[in-house]
C-alpha cells in the first residue's frame, strides 16, 4: 500500500515521533510509506528518517498569532500535497494535518482521512477548538494511543476509535555505551545529581509544579542538585506561562541557565531540544525522570527513560495506569501537587533498593511496547479502511 503519514512538525514531539517511527516500520515491512511534514525555514527532522520524506516549506512569522499561523500552515501543507498524486491511505497525526487532508477530501483528491488522536487539548480559541473538533468528528477513521482517550472520544464526541499503543525503540536507550560519569561530563554537569524533565516549559507538562517541588526537595537530593529541562518546541504560544515560570524561579531563589553545559552556579538548566543521537546520554546523565504532566496521550518519554534504566516519577493520570504501576515500575504522585512530587523525587534519588526495583521492572515494561507491534496493528486498520474505500 502507498501510505502517507502527515505531521505538522519536524521536532521531537510525541505525534512527530509516532509518525516517523511508524513510517520506518511500515517501510521495513514492504509498504510504500511516505512521511510528510511542514518545514519552517528549511528545518529537517530531529533525526534522518529511514523512510521517504517530503518536507513542505513554510515561512516562520514571529509576530503572527497562533490562530492565523495554524490556518496558514494547514493551507500550506494542503497545497504541497495537491501535486503529490494519489495514495491509498492518508493518515494525520494532529489536527493541523487533518485539516489539510479534509480540505483535499472536499476537492476529491483524498478518498479518506485517518487520524490518530494522541490527546484532546483544552483550547480557549474558537478557531483551534473547531480545528480539533473537525479532526475528530469529520474524518473517516480515528485511532487513539490509549483506551482512556478512546473512551473520552466516545463520551465527549460520539466517535468510536481503534486503540493502538505507541512503541518505543528500547534498544536505542537500554544499553548506553557510556557511564553515568561520562554522560554527565558530556552534557556538562559532571556528577551533580540531576532531575530530568523532557517536554520544555508549558502548562500541560506541569512545569511550575515541578519547579516548586524541586526547590522543596533540592537540599535532600545531594550537593549541587540540578533540574534539567529538555525539549519543548511547539506551535503554541505559552509565553505568559513561561514568564510566570521564570517569576517562580526568581521567587524560589533558583538560578536558571538557558542553553547547554550549565555553569556550576546554575540550579536549573533549560537546555532546549537535544539531538536524537544524544538522548541515550541525556537519560544516562540523569538520576531520575520527573514527569508531572496534567494531560498526556501516552507518555512515550517515560518508556524511553525506563528503557534507559532511569527511575521515573510521574503524575497519577488514568492514561499512565494503562502501562505503568505505582511502586512497580515508577512512582506516581497526585497531579499538580508539589509536596508529594518533592517527596517522591527524594525517594527515587536516595533509596537504592527502590531504584533497583524500579529500574528492573521499568526495563521489562518498556520492552513490551515495540514499533513492530504498532505497525502490525496499523496494517490491520489500514486494510479495513482501504478495503472499504
N, C-alpha and C positions, 0 to 999 in steps of 0.2 A: 504493500500500500504506500501511496505517496501521502505523507503526513506532515502538516505544517503546525509547529508549536510556536505560539506567539507570547512574548513578554514585553513589558513596557521599558525594561531597563537592561543594562549590562552589568550592574553592580550586584554583589553577593547578598541579595535579599532572598527570602525563602522561596517565593514563586519563581524567581530567576534561576536559582539552584535547581529547583524541581524541573523546570523546562529544559535546562541544559543537560542534566543527568538523564532525564527520560529520553531526550533526543539521542544521546550517546548510546543508551541501551537498545533503543529501537533500531538504530543504525547497525549495531553489532548483531542484532537478530535478523538482519537482512532487509529491513524496510528502507524505503526512500524517505527518510525523516529530515526535515529542514527546520532549523532554528532561526526564527525571525525576531528582531528586536530593534527598538529605536536606538540611534547612536548620536547623543548630543555632542556636537562639536568634535566628531571623529572618535568618540570613545569606543573601545573594544571591550569584549567580555573580560571579567576579572581573571579568567584563565582561558586558554585557547581550547575551544570545544573539539571533541573528536566526532564531529558531525558537521554537515554542510551548514554554513552560517550566511544569513542575509541581514545586513545592517542597513537600516533606513536612516539617512542623515536627517537631523533636526537641529535647529539653531537654539542655543540657550539664550533666554532673555531675562536677565536677573530681576528686572523691575516688574515682570509680568505676574499678575495674581494667579493663584493656583487653579481657579476655575477656567480662566482663559487658557492657561497652559495645558490642562488636561484635554480640553476640546481641540486645541490646535495640534497637540501631539497625536490624538486619536485620528484626526483627519489626515495628518502626515503619514501615519502608518498605513491607513487605508489606501492612500494614493500610491504608496510604494508597492502594495500588494496587487493593485489593479493590473499591472503589466506582467505579473508573475505567471500567468497561465493557470490552468486548472490543477486541482489536487483532490485526492479522495476525501481527506479529512482536514478540518481546521479546528485547532484546539487553543483556546485562550487561557492564560494563567491569571488574568486580572481583569478588572472592569474596563480599563482603558483599551486593551487589545480586543476585548469582547465588543466594545463599542465600534471599533474599526470593522470587525467581521460582520456585525449586524448591519452596518451600512452597506457592505458589499453583498450581503444576502438579499437586501432590498433591491439591489440592482441586478440580481440574478447571477452574480459572479461566484457566490459561495453557496453550495447546496444546504449546508447545515453547520451550526456553530456548537462546539463543545466547550464547556467552561469548567475549570477546576476552581472551586471556592475554597480558599485556604482559611479565611475567617471573614466575618462581616464587620466592617468598620462602622463606628458611630459618627457619621459625618453631620455637621451642622449646616453645610451648604446644600441648598435645594438642587443645584446642578450636579454635585457629586452624589447626593442621595439617589437622584434619578438615574445617573450613570450606573451606580451599583445595583439598583433595583432591576433595570433592564438587563444587566449582565447575568442576573439570576433567573428572572421570570420570563424573559423573551428569547432566551437561547433554546436550542433543541435538546441538549442533554447536559446534565450537571453531574460533576463528581465532587466529592469532598475528601479531605485527607484525614478526617476523624468522624466518628459516629456522633460526637457532640454537635458538630456543625451541621451534619446531615439532619439531625433532629431539629435543630433550630431553623433550617431552611424549610422543613416540612411544616413546622408550627407557625413560623412568622411569615413565610412567603407562599405556602401551599405548594412547594416544589419537592418532588422526590429526587433522590440522588443516589449514585453508587458511592461506596466508601472504598477508597484505595489509599492505604497508608504510604507515607514517604519511605524512601530508602536512605541509607547512609553508607558512604564509602569508607567502611570501618578500617580497611587495610591502609588507607592513607593516614590514619591517625593512631592506630593501635600499637605500632612498633617504631616510635621515633628513634632516629639514629644518633641522637644526642642526649646527654644527661640533663637533669634539671639545671645544674650549674652552668653548663654550656649554653642551654637555651636562654637562661636569664642574661648571660653575658651578650648573647647575640641580639636580644631585644632591648638591652640597655638598662636593666635593673638588677643584674647580677643575682645575688642570693637573697635579696629583700623578699619577705613574704608578700605574695601578690594575690589579690582578689580580682578575678577577671569577669568583665561584663561584655557581651557581644551584642551589638544592635544599636549602638550610639545613644544619644541623649534625646529621648522622646517620651511622650506620655504613656504609650502602650507598653513600654519597656520598664516602667516603674522606676525611672532614673532618680527622681527626687527621694523616693523611699529608700533606695539603695544608698544614696549619699548620706542620709541621716543614719542609717544602720551602720555604715562603715565608720562614720565619725564616732558612734557609740561603742563600736567593737574594737577600734584601732589599737587601743592600749593593750588589748588582750590577744592580739594577732601576732605579735612578735615585733622586734625592733625594726623600725623603718617601714612598716607595712604600707603597701601601695595599692590603690584602687586603679585598675587599668580598664579603660573604656574603649573598645574597638568597634569598628563598623559604623553604620548609621546613615548611609546615603539613601535619600528618599525624595520623591517628587513633592511631598507635602511640606508646608512651611510651619515649623514648630519654633519659630524664633522667640515668641513670648515664653514658651515653656523653657527653652534653653536659657533665656535671660533669668528666669526665676530660679533655675538650677544653679546658675552662676552666683546669684544672690545668696542662695542657701549655702554654697561652698564658702563664701566670704563670711557669712554669719557663723558658720561652724568652725571657722579658723583653718580651713583646708586650702592649701596652696595647689592650684590647678596648673598643670603644664599641658600645652596643646602641641602635639607633634610627637615624633618618635624619640626614643632614647631620653627619658625623663631625667632631669638632674637630681642630685641626692636630696635636695630640699623639697622636692615635689611630693605631695601627699596623694594626688590624683593625676593620672596621665590619660588624656583624651588623644588616642593615637590614630584615629581615623580608620579607613579601610586598609586591611592587611592583605598583601598579595597571597593568593591561594597557596603558593609554594611555601609560605611561612606560617600557615595556620597550624600545622602539627607542632612547630616550635613554639607558637604562641600558647597553645594548650599545655605544652610541656613546661613552659616558663612560669605557669601559674600554679597556685596551690589549692584553689577552689574556684568553681564557676558560680557566680551569683546570677540568677535568672528570675527576678521578681516581677515578671510581666503581669499586667492586668488583663491581657487578652492575647491569645495565641491560636494559631491554626493547628500546629502540630508540635513545635518545639524542636526543630531539627538541630539547632545549635547544641541542645542538651545531649542528644545522641552522639554528636561529634565529640563532645567533651568526654562522655562516658567511654567511647571507643578509645580515646587517648589516655584513659586511666585517671581522669580528673574528677574528683568528687564534685557533686553539684547540689546547690541549694536552690530550690525552685518554688514558685508560687503554687499554692494548693488550688489548681484550676481543674475543672472536670476533664478537659481535653488531655491534660497530662496524666491523669489517672488511667487513661486507656493503655499506656505502655510503661508507666513508672509506678513504683510503690514506695511510700514513705518508710524510711529506715531499712529498706532492702537495697535499692539502687540509687537513692537520693534522699535528701531531707526536704520535706515540704513545709512551707510556712504560710500563714494567712496572707491574703492579698492586701497590699498597701499598709502593712503593719511593720514599722521599723524595728521595734524592740524584739519580736520573735525572730526576725531576719538577722539581727545582730547576734543574738544568742546562737542561732544555727551556724552562722559563719565561724564563730569561735569554736563550736564543737567540731565542725568539719575540718578546721585548720589544726586543732590541737589534740584530738582524740585519735591516737594511732590505730587502735583496734577498729574504731568506726571507719576510718579512712580505708583500711584494708578490706573491710567488708563491703563498703560502697563501691570500691574500685573493682573488686572481683565480680560482683553482681552487675555493676554497670556495664562492664565489657560483655557479659552474657546478654544483657538486654539489647545493646547496640547491634550485636551480631545477628539478631533475629530480623532485622529490617534491612533488606537489600534492594538495590535498584533493579536487579534482575526480576525479583518477585513483583515489584511495582510495574515494570514494563509488561510482564506477562498478564497481569490483571488489566492493564490498559488495552492490550491486544483483544481481550475478550469483549471489552466495552466497544472498542473501535469496530470490531466485527459486527456487533448488533447495530450500531449506528450506520455503518456503511451499507450493510445488508438491507436496512430499511429506508435508505435514501431514495 
